[in-house]
Amino acid sequence: MTSDTRLLVGSLSNDLLRVANLTQRGSTAAAQRFLVEAKRWAELLQDSKESEHIQKIALDVCGEDEATISLETAEKYLMYSVLLQNYAVHN
């Protein structure tokens, strides 16, 4: 994995963690803003040569609507954040 890809994966992981935490706290406006930023990173990862599960996560994040963040979505983003963080650290 190149350092640029590691930066993309790490940035996506951090923004998804922020979305999950802010949604849990009830701050949906801030969570929506960080989801917009997460989509920016995910769009760049969609076309990368990384593993298939990273591309699937990026596709899922890009397909989400910012206006419909729920607690279930926040839990999914928390899981994605941990998976991406582990991928960035261990690869």
GUSENU-127178 format. One record per residue: y, x, z of N, C-alpha, C in turn. Coordinates in nm, 3 decimals. Each point is the difference from the previous one (the first is absolute). Example, Ala and Ser with C-alpha at 12.3 -4.5 7.8 and 13.67 -1.06 7.14 Angstrom:
BEGIN
SITE,nc2,nc1,nc3,cac2,cac1,cac3,cc2,cc1,cc3
SITE,-0.569,1.319,0.780,0.119,-0.089,0.000,0.120,0.090,0.000
SITE,0.105,-0.035,-0.072,0.119,0.082,0.006,0.109,-0.077,0.073
***
This chain:
BEGIN
SITE,nc2,nc1,nc3,cac2,cac1,cac3,cc2,cc1,cc3
SITE,-0.116,0.085,0.000,0.116,-0.085,0.000,0.123,0.089,0.000
SITE,0.093,-0.032,-0.087,0.123,0.078,-0.008,0.092,-0.037,0.116
SITE,0.098,0.083,0.024,0.094,-0.028,0.108,0.085,-0.123,-0.031
SITE,0.028,-0.024,-0.129,0.075,-0.121,-0.037,-0.079,-0.125,0.031
SITE,-0.128,0.002,-0.029,-0.085,-0.116,0.029,-0.015,-0.020,0.149
SITE,-0.013,0.109,0.073,-0.009,-0.010,0.146,0.128,-0.062,0.057
SITE,0.114,0.035,-0.057,0.126,-0.059,0.043,0.004,-0.150,-0.030
SITE,-0.047,-0.039,-0.117,-0.004,-0.142,-0.037,-0.091,-0.079,0.094
SITE,-0.119,0.052,0.023,-0.096,-0.069,0.086,0.053,-0.009,0.143
SITE,0.058,0.107,0.049,0.057,-0.001,0.135,0.119,-0.095,0.013
SITE,0.084,-0.003,-0.101,0.115,-0.089,0.004,-0.042,-0.146,-0.005
SITE,-0.099,-0.031,-0.083,-0.052,-0.136,-0.006,-0.062,-0.039,0.133
SITE,-0.075,0.092,0.059,-0.062,-0.026,0.130,0.106,-0.031,0.106
SITE,0.105,0.079,0.006,0.105,-0.021,0.099,0.072,-0.133,-0.019
SITE,0.031,-0.035,-0.124,0.070,-0.125,-0.024,-0.088,-0.121,0.030
SITE,-0.129,0.009,-0.030,-0.090,-0.111,0.033,-0.015,-0.016,0.150
SITE,0.000,0.110,0.073,-0.004,-0.007,0.146,0.126,-0.068,0.053
SITE,0.113,0.032,-0.057,0.126,-0.064,0.041,-0.003,-0.149,-0.029
SITE,-0.053,-0.038,-0.115,-0.010,-0.142,-0.034,-0.087,-0.072,0.103
SITE,-0.112,0.058,0.034,-0.091,-0.062,0.096,0.066,-0.013,0.138
SITE,0.063,0.106,0.046,0.065,-0.004,0.132,0.116,-0.098,0.005
SITE,0.083,0.000,-0.101,0.115,-0.090,-0.001,-0.042,-0.146,-0.013
SITE,-0.104,-0.026,-0.076,-0.050,-0.136,-0.011,-0.053,-0.049,0.134
SITE,-0.073,0.086,0.069,-0.054,-0.036,0.132,0.113,-0.029,0.099
SITE,0.110,0.071,-0.011,0.115,-0.021,0.089,0.085,-0.120,-0.039
SITE,-0.027,-0.057,-0.119,0.075,-0.117,-0.043,0.122,0.031,-0.083
SITE,0.016,0.124,-0.041,0.115,0.040,-0.081,-0.039,0.000,-0.148
SITE,-0.009,-0.119,-0.057,-0.049,-0.011,-0.137,0.099,0.056,-0.102
SITE,0.128,-0.008,0.027,0.098,0.053,-0.096,-0.016,0.152,-0.016
SITE,-0.017,0.069,0.110,-0.020,0.145,-0.006,-0.136,0.033,-0.062
SITE,-0.101,-0.080,0.031,-0.132,0.021,-0.058,0.003,-0.018,-0.151
SITE,0.075,-0.097,-0.046,0.013,-0.022,-0.144,0.066,0.119,-0.068
SITE,0.099,0.058,0.065,0.068,0.116,-0.057,-0.094,0.120,-0.011
SITE,-0.081,0.024,0.102,-0.094,0.111,-0.006,-0.113,-0.027,-0.099
SITE,-0.033,-0.127,-0.022,-0.101,-0.031,-0.101,0.053,0.033,-0.139
SITE,0.128,-0.022,-0.023,0.061,0.039,-0.128,-0.014,0.151,-0.020
SITE,0.026,0.077,0.105,-0.015,0.145,-0.009,-0.145,0.040,-0.021
SITE,-0.092,-0.069,0.068,-0.142,0.030,-0.016,-0.044,-0.027,-0.144
SITE,0.052,-0.105,-0.059,-0.034,-0.031,-0.140,0.046,0.111,-0.093
SITE,0.112,0.060,0.032,0.051,0.110,-0.082,-0.100,0.116,-0.001
SITE,-0.053,0.036,0.116,-0.099,0.107,0.008,-0.131,-0.042,-0.067
SITE,-0.039,-0.125,0.021,-0.127,-0.049,-0.055,0.002,-0.001,-0.152
SITE,0.112,-0.032,-0.060,0.010,0.000,-0.146,-0.026,0.139,-0.057
SITE,0.048,0.101,0.070,-0.023,0.137,-0.046,-0.146,0.042,0.018
SITE,-0.067,-0.056,0.100,-0.139,0.035,0.025,-0.098,-0.074,-0.090
SITE,0.041,-0.112,-0.056,-0.089,-0.079,-0.084,-0.054,0.081,-0.118
SITE,0.083,0.081,-0.059,-0.039,0.074,-0.119,-0.048,0.141,0.029
SITE,-0.014,0.034,0.128,-0.042,0.135,0.035,-0.149,0.016,-0.023
SITE,-0.044,0.121,0.007,-0.142,0.032,-0.018,-0.074,0.007,0.133
SITE,0.051,-0.069,0.099,-0.064,0.001,0.131,-0.124,-0.090,0.000
SITE,-0.068,-0.004,0.112,-0.125,-0.076,0.007,0.025,-0.149,-0.023
SITE,-0.106,-0.067,-0.033,0.009,-0.142,-0.038,0.052,-0.087,0.114
SITE,-0.040,0.029,0.123,0.045,-0.086,0.110,0.150,0.017,0.028
SITE,0.056,0.115,-0.027,0.144,0.019,0.016,0.074,-0.081,-0.107
SITE,-0.052,-0.001,-0.120,0.061,-0.079,-0.107,-0.010,-0.149,0.029
SITE,-0.111,-0.044,0.061,-0.016,-0.142,0.035,0.101,-0.041,0.107
SITE,0.022,0.087,0.097,0.100,-0.029,0.103,0.138,-0.010,-0.063
SITE,0.032,0.092,-0.089,0.130,-0.001,-0.067,0.018,-0.128,-0.082
SITE,-0.104,-0.041,-0.070,0.008,-0.124,-0.078,0.020,-0.121,0.089
SITE,-0.068,-0.004,0.114,0.013,-0.112,0.092,0.141,-0.007,0.058
SITE,0.054,0.114,0.036,0.136,0.003,0.056,0.102,-0.046,-0.104
SITE,-0.016,0.045,-0.123,0.094,-0.039,-0.106,-0.008,-0.148,-0.032
SITE,-0.115,-0.061,0.023,-0.017,-0.141,-0.032,0.050,-0.095,0.106
SITE,0.041,0.049,0.114,0.045,-0.086,0.109,0.144,-0.046,-0.019
SITE,0.027,-0.119,0.049,0.135,-0.056,-0.004,0.068,0.031,0.134
SITE,0.120,0.055,-0.006,0.069,0.038,0.123,0.029,-0.120,0.091
SITE,0.017,-0.117,-0.059,0.040,-0.117,0.077,-0.115,-0.060,0.081
SITE,-0.123,0.040,-0.027,-0.114,-0.064,0.066,-0.076,0.097,0.090
SITE,0.071,0.073,0.083,-0.067,0.091,0.093,-0.045,-0.081,0.121
SITE,-0.130,0.004,0.027,-0.056,-0.071,0.114,-0.066,0.100,0.094
SITE,-0.049,-0.048,0.112,-0.071,0.089,0.091,-0.129,0.052,-0.061
SITE,-0.065,-0.081,-0.082,-0.122,0.044,-0.067,0.031,0.113,-0.099
SITE,0.109,-0.016,-0.073,0.043,0.105,-0.093,0.037,0.127,0.077
SITE,0.065,-0.017,0.113,0.040,0.115,0.082,-0.124,0.076,0.049
SITE,-0.105,-0.073,0.037,-0.123,0.066,0.043,-0.064,0.078,-0.115
SITE,0.004,-0.057,-0.118,-0.053,0.069,-0.117,0.080,0.128,-0.027
SITE,0.132,-0.008,0.012,0.083,0.117,-0.023,-0.021,0.106,0.106
SITE,-0.027,-0.041,0.122,-0.032,0.096,0.105,-0.128,0.076,-0.034
SITE,-0.100,-0.073,-0.047,-0.126,0.064,-0.041,0.025,0.095,-0.117
SITE,0.077,-0.045,-0.100,0.031,0.086,-0.114,0.073,0.125,0.045
SITE,0.091,-0.015,0.095,0.077,0.114,0.049,-0.092,0.106,0.060
SITE,-0.095,-0.043,0.080,-0.094,0.095,0.063,-0.087,0.066,-0.106
SITE,-0.049,-0.077,-0.096,-0.083,0.057,-0.105,0.077,0.103,-0.082
SITE,0.123,-0.032,-0.035,0.081,0.093,-0.078,0.035,0.125,0.078
SITE,0.029,-0.018,0.127,0.034,0.115,0.084,-0.121,0.094,0.011
SITE,-0.118,-0.056,0.021,-0.121,0.083,0.007,-0.025,0.070,-0.132
SITE,0.023,-0.069,-0.110,-0.020,0.061,-0.131,0.095,0.117,-0.021
SITE,0.126,-0.018,0.039,0.100,0.107,-0.019,-0.030,0.120,0.088
SITE,-0.051,-0.023,0.119,-0.024,0.110,0.093,-0.129,0.076,-0.035
SITE,-0.103,-0.071,-0.041,-0.132,0.061,-0.017,-0.034,0.039,-0.144
SITE,0.087,-0.023,-0.094,-0.028,0.041,-0.138,0.101,0.101,-0.049
***
